[in-house]
Amino acid sequence: MDNKLVSDPALRNLERTIRLEFERIILSMAIICVTLEVAIFIYYYLTDNVGQPVNTYIEFRILVPFAINTVLYIITRFSNRSSTSTDITKNRVVSFAGLLMCGVISLAHSYFIPLWVFPLFAIIFCSAFHDGFIQIVQSGLSFVFILYAGILHIYDYPDERTYSILCIIIAEILAVGISILAYRLEIFNTRLLMIRERNFAGANKFEHGFETDRVTGVYSKKYLIESANEILKNTNELDPCGIAVIDVDDFKKINDEMGNDKGDDVLRALGQVLQGVIDEDTIVGRYGGDTFVIVFENGLKEENFEVLNQIRKDFSKKKFSFMKDTATISGGYAWFDVTMDLESALKEAEAALSNAKKSGKNMIMTNGESEE
């Protein structure tokens, strides 16, 4: 996929949402599968129809799949919360964890032939990440899972060898067809996204100015002001709005002592953190220098504070080779449930930011109270 596409903060945040959904799915499937398999085992055991030694059944169909799915969930959760892994790495970890989960299910339940093709669903679902490498590897592994599931079926039902081989051939042909279809759809979707990016880039350049800030990757001041004013003029008791102003503590000192290039490196790192919170209800823009404005359209105070403090904590973990200490940010937050103009809203948020600076920095404040 084109690098321009993955640099879109809204698209990156969508991918982050998909990764978190994958994480929940893996956890849910691990619980559902072990519950169903225990219930099935109890039924077979009571009807004296287990079909193999009890210890083997429990180990292969219950304990091993549950253990593997649990490990996959832990790996996925760790990857999603890693501050050092790139988005591409996280996408691939989550994708392969989802495929392996589907593969484990198909192998553990090889006696149920329709489940042989279960891994193919992962190929289709993971196309949302627009990564050809993921699709190629997943297609290859799906062929292996289908073949192995068929071999297990032949082992369990030797009298049905011919039927099992026929099912393997059909399933593999289906896998080839779906893989090719997913690949072609990915090419089509990528081209559509590239066309959309070019159209938006051209429109923004000649009509509205660039939409994103060159250094930090968040929205530009012009886009921020236009969007924030639109939100604030529709603010009311049912649709409140939260405004936050943040900046880097002692940023002038960093620029003076380290140089503007190093200052840009600090801003770039903060921009990476801020891009992670952009979604349909949250706008983040560079207002000027090291000052950033965040507009929360939902206006839920507790949730907004949680986001702001997570930003503060995540940024404080960033390491810079040219600095002995870590850089920190401070912020001010204001909440409104009536129509408001942006200038007035920013004054309240900036007043809270000023209090945060006077109170020791590296904190978020509103109405004279800190939320660390």
N, C-alpha and C positions, 0 to 999 in steps of 0.2 A: 504493500500500500504506500502511496505517496506520503512523504514526510509532512507535507503541508496539511494533509488530512488529520494526522495524529496530533498535530500541533494545535488544532482547534480545541480550546478549553472545554466547550460544551460537549464535544464528541468524546474527549478524554474522560470527562466525568460520567458520560453514559456508559463507557466501557467499565469504569470503576463500579457503577451500579450493577452491571451484568456480572462482574466478578463476585460481588457480594451476594447476588442471587444464587450463583453457582455454589457458593459456600454453604448457603442455607439448604439448597437442594441436596447436596452431598450428605449433610447432617441428617436431614429428614429421611432420605433414602436409606441411610445406614440403620436408623431406628425402625423404619417401616419394614425393611427386609428381614432384620433379625426377629422382629415380632411375628411376621407372617411365617417365617421358616420354623420357628419354635411351635407355632400353632399347627403347621402342616406335619411336623415331626410327631407331635402328640397324637394327631389323628391317625397317622400311619402306624404309630406304635400301638395304639389301642385296638386298631383293626388288624394288627399283626401283618402289616404289609409294607414294612420298611424297605425290604428288597436288598439290603446289604447290612453288614455288621453295624450295630448301633453306634459304636465308638467312631467308626469311619464316617457314618452319616453326620453325626454331630460335629466332627472335626472339619469335614470338607464342605458341608452345606450350611453350617451355622457359625462356628468359631472363626474359621479362616476368612470367609467373606466379611464378617463383622470387624475383625481385626484390620483387614486391609482397608475397608471403608473408613474406619476410625483414623488410621494413619493418613489416608488421603485428605480427610477433613482437617486434621492438624496441620498438614503441609500447606493446604490451601489457605487456611486461616493465617498462618505465619507469613506466607507470601503476600497476601492482601495487605497486611499491616507492616510490611517491611519498608523502611525508609531509604534503603540503599538499592533495591531492585527497580529496574525500569518498568514502564508500563508494558512493553513488549514481553519482558520476562514474566511478569505477573499474568498476562494473558495466556502465555504458553503453559505455565504451571497449572493454572485453573483449568484450561482446556484438556490437558492430558490427564489431570485428576478426574475430570468428568468422564473421559473416555475409559479410563481404567475402572472406574466404578461400574460403568455399563458393562464392560467386559467381564468383570468379576461376577456380576449378576447373571450374565448369559452362560458362563461356565458352571456356576454353582447350580443353575437350573437348566442344564443342558437337556434334561429329559423333556422340557417344554420347548419344542422346536421354534415357535414364533419368537422366543427370546434370543435366538441366535443372532438376529439382526439388530438387537437393541443398541449396540455400539454405533450404528449408523445414525441414530438420533443425535449423538454428540457431534458428528461431523456437520450436520445441518445447523444445530444450535450455535456451534462455535464459529460459524461463518460470520457471525456478528463482529468478530475481531478483525476481519479483513487481513488475515495473515496466511499467505499461501503455504508457508512452512508447516503451520498447524494442520492444514487440510491434507497435505501430502502424507505426513507422518500418521495422522489419524486414519487415513484410508488404508495404509499398509497394515497398521495394527488391527483394524477391523477385519481384514481378510484373515489374519492369523487367529483372532478370537473365534470367528465363524468356523474355520477349519478345526480348531481345537475342540470347540463345542460339539462339532459333528463326530469327531473321533471318540469323545467321551460318550456320546449317544450310542455309537456302534459298540463300545465296550459294555454299556449297560444293557443294550438290547441287541445281542449278536444275531438273533433270528431275523432282525429287520435291517440287515446290512445293506441290501440293495436299495431299500427305501431311504435309509439314512444318507447314502452316497448321493442319491438323486436330490435330496433336500439340501445337501452341502453345495452341489453344483448350482441349484436355483438360488440359494442364498448368496453365493459368491457373485453370480451374475447380477443380482439385485444390488450388491455392494458396489460393483463396478459402475452400474448405471447411476446410482445415487451419488457416488463420488464425482463422476463426470458432471452430473447436473449441478452439484454444489459448487464445483470449480467454475463452471460456466456462469452461474448466477453471481459468483463472487466477482468475476471479471466485469460483468454487467453493472453490478452495484458500485464497484470501484470507479468505473467510468462515469456513472451518474454523479458520484460524490465529487469527482474531479471537475466535472462540468459545473456543478453547484458552487464549488470553491472559486473557480475562475469568474463565474458570473457575479458572485458576491464581492470578490476582490475588485473587479472592475467597477462595479456600482459604488463601492465604498470609496475607491480612489478618486473617482471623478465627480461624485455627487455628495458624499457625506464625509470624506476623509477616511483614513484607515481605521478599521474597526478595532484592531488590537494594538497594544503598545509593543513596539519593536523589541525593547529590552526584556520586559517581564512576561510578555505573553498574555497578560490580562487585558480587559477592554480599555480602549483609549478614553481620554477625558471627554471628548466630544460625544462618543457613544454613551458613556456613563451618564452625562448630564441629560441627554435626550431621554434615555430610558428611565432615569430616576425621576425626572419631572413628570413623566407619563404615569408612573406608579403613584407618586405623591399626590397628584391631583385627583386620584381615585381612592385615596385612603379614607377609611371611615371606621366605625366601631366594629363592623363585621369583617373588614379587611384592613387590619392595622399594618403598619410598616415600621421596620427597624433600620436605623442608619448607624453605621460604625465608621469611624475615622481612625486609621492606624498609621504609625510611622516607625522607622528604625531608630532605636535609642542611640544618641550620640553619632548620628550619621555624618554630620559635618566633620567631626573629628576623624572618622574613618577616611573620608575623602581627603582631608588635609594631610593626614599622616601617611596614607597608603596610596593615594592617587585616585583619580576618577574611574580608572579601569577596574580597580579593586572594589570601588563603591558599586559599580555596575554589577560585579560578580555577586555582591551581597543582595542587591535588588533582584537579580536574576533568580537567586535561590529562594527569596521570599515569593517571587512570582510563581515559582513551581509549587509552593505550598498553597498559595491563594487560588491557583487554577483548579485545585482539587475540590473547592467548595462551590464552584460555579454550576448552577443548574437552572431549571425553568423558574425557580423562585428566588434565586440569589444572583446578584450581579456584582462583580468585582472590577473596579477600574482604577487606573493610576491617575490620581488627581493632579500630581505635580511633584517633581523631585522624588523624595522617599515617602510621600504621602499617598495612601490608598484609601478608597472609599468602598464600603461594602453595603449594598442595599438588600435587606431581607424583606421580600414582598409578603411573606406570611406573618411577620411581626410577632412571633411567639418568643417572649423574652427569654425563658429558660433555655429553649433550643438554640436561640441566637447566641446566648452567652456560652453555651457548650461549644458551639462552632468556633467562636472567637478565641476561647481559651485553648482549644485544640490547635488552632493556627499558631497561637503564641508558643505553645509547648513544642509543636513540630519544628517551628523555625529555630527555637533555641537549641535543638539537637543538631543543627547544621554545623559542619566543621569547615573552617577556612584555613588553608595552609599559611596564609599571610597574617593571621591573627592568633594571638596567644589565647584570648578568651573568646567565648561564643558571642555572637551578636544577638540582641534581643529586640523585641518590639513592645510598644505600649499602644493602648487603644481607648477610645471613648465611644460610648454607645448611647443612642437616644431612641425613644420609642414614641410613635404617634398613632392616634386613632381618629385624627381629623385631617382635613385637607391642608396641605403644607407646601410651601415652595422650598426648593432645594437649599437655597442660601440660608434660610432660617433654620432648616433642619441641621445643616452642617455646623452652624454656630453652636447649637446645643451639644452636638457630638464633640466638637472641638473643645468646648469648655470642659467636658468630662475627660478628654485626652490631656488637657492641661493639668487637671487635678492628678491624673495618673503619673505624669512626669514629676510633679511636685512631691508625690507620695513615695517616690523611690524607683519609678520606672518598672518595666517588665511586668505590667499588669493591665487589666481591662477595668475601666470604671464607668459608672453612670450615676448621676445625681449624688456625687460625692462618696459613693460606696464602691469598693473594689470587689472583683470576682476573680480570684486567683485560682 
